[in-house]
């Protein structure tokens, strides 16, 4: 996940293939579950699952904080 050019994260985040499989099948997360994403630069993005498909999981961005 990359922040937008102005530094703000996108409103929605799409996890594809392997990441989506891990979230939906391995962790068995469902719509409405919270999820924290780390960007490797010291920020944590708080999000919530809004859609699960076979090959992708869509997250709604909620907040950002330092990890």
FIKOLZA-1660 file (N, C-alpha, C; in steps of 0.1 Angstrom, whole numbers, plus 5000, padded with zeros to 4 digits):
% residues 67
   i   px   py   pz ch aa at
   1 5008 4988 5000  A  X  N
   1 5000 5000 5000  A  X CA
   1 5009 5012 5000  A  X  C
   2 5006 5022 4991  A  X  N
   2 5013 5034 4991  A  X CA
   2 5004 5046 4994  A  X  C
   3 5009 5056 5001  A  X  N
   3 5000 5067 5004  A  X CA
   3 4998 5075 4991  A  X  C
   4 4988 5083 4990  A  X  N
   4 4986 5092 4979  A  X CA
   4 4997 5102 4978  A  X  C
   5 4999 5109 4967  A  X  N
   5 5010 5119 4965  A  X CA
   5 5010 5129 4976  A  X  C
   6 4998 5133 4981  A  X  N
   6 4998 5144 4992  A  X CA
   6 5001 5138 5006  A  X  C
   7 5005 5125 5006  A  X  N
   7 5008 5119 5019  A  X CA
   7 4996 5112 5026  A  X  C
   8 4984 5114 5021  A  X  N
   8 4973 5108 5027  A  X CA
   8 4971 5094 5022  A  X  C
   9 4967 5085 5030  A  X  N
   9 4964 5071 5024  A  X CA
   9 4951 5071 5016  A  X  C
  10 4949 5062 5007  A  X  N
  10 4937 5061 5000  A  X CA
  10 4925 5057 5009  A  X  C
  11 4913 5060 5004  A  X  N
  11 4901 5057 5012  A  X CA
  11 4899 5042 5013  A  X  C
  12 4901 5035 5002  A  X  N
  12 4900 5021 5002  A  X CA
  12 4913 5014 4998  A  X  C
  13 4916 5002 5003  A  X  N
  13 4928 4995 5001  A  X CA
  13 4924 4981 4996  A  X  C
  14 4931 4977 4985  A  X  N
  14 4928 4964 4979  A  X CA
  14 4939 4954 4982  A  X  C
  15 4936 4943 4988  A  X  N
  15 4946 4932 4990  A  X CA
  15 4943 4922 4979  A  X  C
  16 4953 4918 4972  A  X  N
  16 4951 4909 4961  A  X CA
  16 4958 4895 4964  A  X  C
  17 4954 4885 4957  A  X  N
  17 4959 4872 4956  A  X CA
  17 4964 4866 4970  A  X  C
  18 4977 4865 4972  A  X  N
  18 4982 4859 4984  A  X CA
  18 4978 4866 4997  A  X  C
  19 4978 4879 4997  A  X  N
  19 4974 4886 5009  A  X CA
  19 4959 4884 5011  A  X  C
  20 4951 4885 5001  A  X  N
  20 4937 4882 5003  A  X CA
  20 4934 4868 5008  A  X  C
  21 4941 4859 5002  A  X  N
  21 4939 4845 5006  A  X CA
  21 4943 4843 5021  A  X  C
  22 4954 4849 5025  A  X  N
  22 4958 4848 5039  A  X CA
  22 4948 4855 5049  A  X  C
  23 4943 4866 5045  A  X  N
  23 4933 4873 5054  A  X CA
  23 4920 4865 5054  A  X  C
  24 4915 4861 5043  A  X  N
  24 4901 4854 5043  A  X CA
  24 4901 4840 5046  A  X  C
  25 4911 4832 5041  A  X  N
  25 4912 4818 5043  A  X CA
  25 4920 4813 5055  A  X  C
  26 4932 4819 5057  A  X  N
  26 4940 4814 5068  A  X CA
  26 4936 4821 5081  A  X  C
  27 4935 4834 5081  A  X  N
  27 4930 4841 5094  A  X CA
  27 4915 4840 5096  A  X  C
  28 4908 4837 5085  A  X  N
  28 4893 4835 5086  A  X CA
  28 4886 4848 5090  A  X  C
  29 4892 4859 5085  A  X  N
  29 4886 4872 5089  A  X CA
  29 4873 4874 5080  A  X  C
  30 4864 4882 5085  A  X  N
  30 4851 4884 5077  A  X CA
  30 4849 4899 5076  A  X  C
  31 4838 4902 5068  A  X  N
  31 4834 4916 5067  A  X CA
  31 4831 4923 5080  A  X  C
  32 4837 4935 5082  A  X  N
  32 4835 4942 5094  A  X CA
  32 4847 4940 5104  A  X  C
  33 4856 4930 5102  A  X  N
  33 4867 4929 5110  A  X CA
  33 4877 4940 5108  A  X  C
  34 4884 4944 5119  A  X  N
  34 4894 4954 5118  A  X CA
  34 4908 4948 5114  A  X  C
  35 4916 4956 5107  A  X  N
  35 4929 4951 5102  A  X CA
  35 4939 4962 5103  A  X  C
  36 4951 4960 5108  A  X  N
  36 4961 4970 5108  A  X CA
  36 4971 4966 5098  A  X  C
  37 4975 4976 5090  A  X  N
  37 4985 4974 5079  A  X CA
  37 4997 4983 5082  A  X  C
  38 5009 4977 5081  A  X  N
  38 5022 4985 5083  A  X CA
  38 5028 4988 5069  A  X  C
  39 5033 5000 5068  A  X  N
  39 5039 5004 5055  A  X CA
  39 5054 5002 5054  A  X  C
  40 5061 4998 5065  A  X  N
  40 5075 4996 5065  A  X CA
  40 5083 5009 5067  A  X  C
  41 5076 5020 5069  A  X  N
  41 5082 5033 5071  A  X CA
  41 5078 5039 5085  A  X  C
  42 5072 5030 5093  A  X  N
  42 5069 5035 5107  A  X CA
  42 5054 5039 5109  A  X  C
  43 5046 5037 5099  A  X  N
  43 5032 5040 5100  A  X CA
  43 5023 5028 5100  A  X  C
  44 5012 5028 5108  A  X  N
  44 5002 5018 5109  A  X CA
  44 4989 5024 5104  A  X  C
  45 4983 5017 5094  A  X  N
  45 4970 5021 5089  A  X CA
  45 4959 5012 5095  A  X  C
  46 4950 5018 5102  A  X  N
  46 4938 5011 5107  A  X CA
  46 4928 5010 5097  A  X  C
  47 4922 4998 5094  A  X  N
  47 4912 4997 5084  A  X CA
  47 4902 4986 5088  A  X  C
  48 4892 4985 5080  A  X  N
  48 4881 4975 5083  A  X CA
  48 4877 4968 5070  A  X  C
  49 4875 4955 5070  A  X  N
  49 4872 4948 5058  A  X CA
  49 4857 4951 5054  A  X  C
  50 4856 4955 5041  A  X  N
  50 4842 4959 5036  A  X CA
  50 4838 4949 5025  A  X  C
  51 4847 4942 5019  A  X  N
  51 4843 4933 5009  A  X CA
  51 4853 4922 5008  A  X  C
  52 4848 4909 5006  A  X  N
  52 4857 4898 5004  A  X CA
  52 4853 4891 4991  A  X  C
  53 4862 4889 4982  A  X  N
  53 4860 4882 4969  A  X CA
  53 4870 4871 4969  A  X  C
  54 4869 4862 4959  A  X  N
  54 4878 4851 4957  A  X CA
  54 4892 4855 4957  A  X  C
  55 4895 4865 4949  A  X  N
  55 4909 4869 4947  A  X CA
  55 4913 4883 4952  A  X  C
  56 4904 4889 4960  A  X  N
  56 4908 4902 4967  A  X CA
  56 4900 4905 4979  A  X  C
  57 4905 4913 4987  A  X  N
  57 4898 4918 4999  A  X CA
  57 4899 4933 4999  A  X  C
  58 4888 4940 5001  A  X  N
  58 4887 4954 5000  A  X CA
  58 4886 4959 5015  A  X  C
  59 4895 4969 5018  A  X  N
  59 4895 4975 5032  A  X CA
  59 4891 4989 5031  A  X  C
  60 4884 4994 5041  A  X  N
  60 4881 5009 5042  A  X CA
  60 4891 5014 5052  A  X  C
  61 4898 5024 5048  A  X  N
  61 4908 5031 5056  A  X CA
  61 4901 5039 5067  A  X  C
  62 4905 5038 5080  A  X  N
  62 4899 5045 5091  A  X CA
  62 4908 5055 5098  A  X  C
  63 4921 5051 5100  A  X  N
  63 4930 5060 5107  A  X CA
  63 4944 5056 5105  A  X  C
  64 4953 5066 5108  A  X  N
  64 4967 5063 5106  A  X CA
  64 4974 5067 5120  A  X  C
  65 4984 5059 5123  A  X  N
  65 4992 5062 5135  A  X CA
  65 5006 5057 5134  A  X  C
  66 5015 5062 5142  A  X  N
  66 5029 5057 5142  A  X CA
  66 5029 5043 5148  A  X  C
  67 5036 5034 5142  A  X  N
  67 5037 5020 5147  A  X CA
  67 5048 5019 5158  A  X  C
% end
